[in-house]
Amino acid sequence: MAGQLDEASKQILATLLAEFTDNERTSAELKKAYVGPSPESLATAVCNADDITKVDFEVAFSDLERKRFIKTGPMAMVDNPPGGGIIFIGMYSKKEYVYLTEAGYKEARKRPNIPANRVQRVVNNIHISSSEITNLQLAAGDTISQSMAVSHEDTQDVYQKLIQLLENHGQPQSPENLSDIKNALEQASAGNAGESKSLLSRAFGTTWEKANAVAWPLIAEIVKKSMGF
């Protein structure tokens, strides 16, 4: 594509380029489909950038798909209902993940298309729900605009888990620590991921590096819900 991309498109390509580079992918993977981040986690990262809304993301995402700078997968055969009079033969994307094409990689590397704002990372974390542990991809960044309310039950459950985690790491349940955790949950419910993480880090103090892998994903899930994902 000739010319300069809009800021939302730049952020999408730059975030995918960062994921591509961080995972030490090769040029061979650009020529075929590779499993990149989910569209939802990519949106979470990109919407962390200043002045980029969910609508901006969706419009830019569709435009980049149309220009074949990005693709989604996996591909599946069209499922024809039994007894139908017309049979469709073709493939469609389940849109479970998104990845760069070779053309998209080249476009992302062009100097005019480097985003004006800091590029967010899509990171792999752990989400804990009751006793089950599953993989969760989510971005950690600064401010996210709120688009969906988070229930009181959600925050109370996470609050109790964080207190237990605090105890497990030998940190006292001081009024200051409990206040930081409570405020971190309030910021997460408002979609302010960066402020929430800062408060949580202060509550856990020197144990944060070890506690981060479990504590932050609990908060990150609240942030996701606040965005409607």
N, C-alpha and C positions, 0 to 999 in steps of 0.2 A: 504494500500500500504506500502510495506517495504521501508525503506530508507528515505532520505531527499528530500523534494520538491525543485524545482527551485524557484528563487526569485519571478518571476511573479505569480506562483501558490500560493506561500506563501502570497503575497499581496492580491490576490483575496480572499482567504479563510479568511485572517485576517480582511479585510474590511467587508466581509459578517458577520463575527463573531462580529465585533464592532457594526454593524447595528442590529444584533440579540440581543446583550446585551443592547444596548442603548434603544431599544424599549421594554425591559423587556419581551421578549418572553419566552415561557416555553418549557420544553422537549417534551410536547405533540405535539407542532407545528413542531418539527423535524421529527415526524413520519408521517406527512401529508404535503401537499403543503400549504405554506403560501405565502402571497404576499410580496416579498422583493423588492429591488431596480430594476430599469430597467437595462438591460445590458449596455446601453449607459452611464448612470450615474455611473455605476460601473467602466466602462472603463475610464471615466474621472478621477475618484478617483485614480485608480491603476496606470494610466499613469502619475500621479503627482510624483510618486516615482522615485528616481534616476535611470537612465539607463534602464527603462522599456518602450518599444515602443508599438505602437498599435498592431504590428505584434506579439510581445512577449505576449501581452494580449490575442489575438485571439487564438494563439497556446495553451497557458496554459488553457484558458477557455474550449476549446474543449477536452483537455486532462482530465481536472477535471470532465467534463460531462461524458466522457467515463468511468471513474473510479467511477461514481455515487457519487462523493463528493458534487456536486451541481446539481440542476435541474432547468428547466425553465418552465414557464406556461403562460397563462392557456392552458389546453389541449382542443382540439376540434376534432370533427369527420372529417375524410377525405371527402372532397366534390367531389362526382363523377359527372362529366358532364352528362347532359341528352343525351340519345341516344348512350352512350358509350357501346361498346361490352363487356368490362370487368369492373366488379364492385370491387372496393377495399374497404375492411372493416378494419378500424383501426383508431388510434388516432395520432395526431401530436401536437407539442407545437407551440403556436403563438409567443413564446419568448418575451413576454411583460414584464416579470419580472424574476428574478433569486433568488434562495433561497438555503440555506444549507440543506443537508440531515443529518441524525444522524451520518453517517460515516464521512461526511465532518466536522461536528462539532468536533468530536473526533480527527480528523487529525489536524485541526486548533489549537487545544489545546496542541498538543505535543510540547515540548520545542525546538527540532531541527527545527521545522517548523515556529518558530516565525521570522518574517521578520527582516532583518538587518536594514532597514530604517523605519522611522516613518510611521505608518499606517494612511492613509487618511480616512476621514469620508464622507459618502454619506449623505447629509443633505437635508431636505425639505425646499424649498424656494418658493417665489411667483414670477411669471413672468408676467409682464405687457405688453400687446400688444394693442395699442390704448386704448379703454375703457374696454376691456375684461381682466379678471383676471383668470388665470388658474394655476393649480399646476405644479410645475417643480421640479424634483429631480436633484441635481447637487452637485458635490464635491467642496469644497473650500480648496485650498492647495497652494503649492509653484509653481514650474515651469512646464509648459506643453509645449510640442513641437508643433510648428505650422504645420498644414497640409492643411489649407484651408484659402484663403484670405477672409477678411471681407470687405463688401462694404462701401464706404464713406457715403452713405445714412444711413446705419445702425448706424454708430458711431455718425453722426450728430443728428439723432433722439434721441439717448440715451443722448447725450451731453445736448440737450435742456431740456430733462426731468430731468436730474440731477441738472441743474441750477435752474429749478422750484422747485425741492425738497429742494434744498439748501435754497431758499427764504422761503419756507413754514416752515422750521425749524429755521428761524430767523438768519441764517448765512449770513454774508455780501458777495457780489460778488467781493471780493478783487482780485487783479491780482494773488496773491499767490494761493487762493482757485481755481480760474478758471484754473490756470496752472496745479495744482494737478489733477483736473478732466480731463483735456486734456491728461495729461501724463498717467493717469489711463486707459483711453480708448486706448491709444497707446500700453500700456503693455498688455491689454486684447486682443487686435488684434493680438499681437505676441504670445498669449497663456500663458503669465506670470501672472497667477492668483494671486499668493501671493503678488508680487510687486504692482499689480493693486489695490488689496484690501487695502494695506498699504497706498497708495496714497489717495485713496478715504476716508479712515478713517481720515487721516490728514486734508483733505478738510472740512469734516463735524465737526471735533473737538469734543467738549463735547456732541454734539447732535447725534454722530454716533450710539450710542446704540439704539436710537429710529429710526433713519433713515435707519439703516442696513437692516431691513426686506424688504424694498422696493428698496433701492439704490443698494445693492449688486447683487440681481438677474438680474438687468438690465445689469450690467457689466458681470455677469456670463454667460448670453446668448451670449455675444460677444466671450467669451472664448470657449464656446461650438462650435460656428461656426468656430472658428479658428482651432479646432480639426477635423472638418468635420462631426460633429454630428448634 
